[in-house]
């Protein structure tokens, strides 16, 4: 694979594609196209478990790009004991004194597991660099060490995928506004997020340096257009599945005989009673 900075992937809308009036993919068609991908994701999860493989997916991008949404789309039908979402908060005082990659290592997948990182060690090359939370020397050290760290993971058998979700500032502004006005999404908005609006260009420059230094044959980046988040999710999931072995593992047959009696009602003999239904 080429080590040049990757270009964003785009999906063309078919002539019969149902949009929601602004050219974006409508919810009904999105769910229709997502359903078979969920079946493939579950087959992939069985394959991982059967062969003891480890899948690590890093999802990066600007604020509001849609990282959490695509991670939810991947994980929502998978076994939560097998598929883990990792979204670390800011480092503690102790963690700031560790080797930079150290705090991420306990969250790496074990045999048969999937780890989906909602942001990852690439925080160092992005928000930490742009916001001045680390020194230029620390950024340069990271850009040298990250390919080496990832090579160790890949050489040990980890299936590593790195995605950058692209979003134009016009879409970012719309999503910031939506979060500001929606009490159910207000938690997604922070002072640092709002500062990112002013630093849109600087984030792009930091992103380009990061991609140039860390897009390697053993751990390439894939860029996905997330200006339409529904199309972006489908594109990313399709890419992930297409780059994993297409192997179906036979499922064990389970006997499900009829009950030997009439179904029982769950009853309680103590003082506790179920809550009244609303």
Residue, then its C-alpha position, 0 to 999 in steps of 0.5 A: x500500500x502507498x505511504x502517501x497521505x490517503x484521500x477521503x473515500x466518497x460514496x455516490x448516491x444511486x438514482x433511486x436513493x432516498x434522501x431527506x431533502x438536503x441530498x443526504x441519505x434518508x433514515x429509512x434507506x440507511x437502516x435498510x442498508x445497515x441491516x445486512x452489515x450488522x449480520x456481516x459484523x456478527x459473522x466477523x465477530x464469531x470469526x474473531x472469537x473462533x480463531x482468537x484474533x484481536x481487532x483494534x479500530x481507531x476512530x479519529x476526526x474533528x469535533x462533531x465528525x461522528x465518531x461516537x455514532x459510527x462506533x455505536x453503529x458497529x457495536x449495537x448488535x455485537x456482544x458487549x462482553x466481546x466488543x468494547x468501546x474505549x473513550x478515555x477522559x483527560x489523563x490524571x496527574x499520574x498518567x501524565x508522568x507515564x510513557x505516553x502510550x502506557x494509559x492506552x495499553x490496558x484497553x487493547x483487545x485480548x484474543x477474540x475481542x474487538x476494541x473501538x477507540x473513540x479517539x486514541x493516542x492520536x490525541x497527542x498529534x491533534x488536540x494536545x498539539x493544537x491547544x498547547x497541552x504538550x510541547x513541540x518536542x513531545x509531539x515530534x517524539x510521538x510522531x516517531x514512536x507511533x509507527x513503531x508502537x503500531x508495528x509492534x501491535x501488528x507484528x503480534x497479530x493485532x488487526x489494526x484499522x485507523x480511520x479519520x472522519x472528514x467534516x467541513x466547517x459548515x457541517x461542523x457549525x451546524x452540529x455545534x449549533x444542534x448540540x448547543x440547543x439540545x439538552x440531550x446533546x449538551x454534554x457533548x459540548x465543551x469549552x475546548x470544542x468551541x475553541x476548535x471553531x477558531x482553530x479549524x485551520x490549525x487542526x487541519x495542519x496538525x492532521x496533515x503532519x500526523x497523517x504524513x508521519x503515521x500513514x505506513x504500510x503496516x498501519x495505513x489511514x483510511x479517510x471517510x467523508x462524514x459530511x453525511x454521517x449516515x453515508x459515512x457510517x455505511x462506507x466505513x463499516x463496508x471498508x472494515x468488513x472488506x479488509x477482514x477475511x471473508x470467513x463464516x464460522x459454522x454456528x453450533x446447533x442448539x436444541x430448543x425443546x418445548x417446556x414440559x409444563x405451562x409457562x410459569x409466572x415469576x412470583x415473589x414471596x418476600x416483602x419486595x414487590x415489582x414497581x407499578x407499571x407506568 
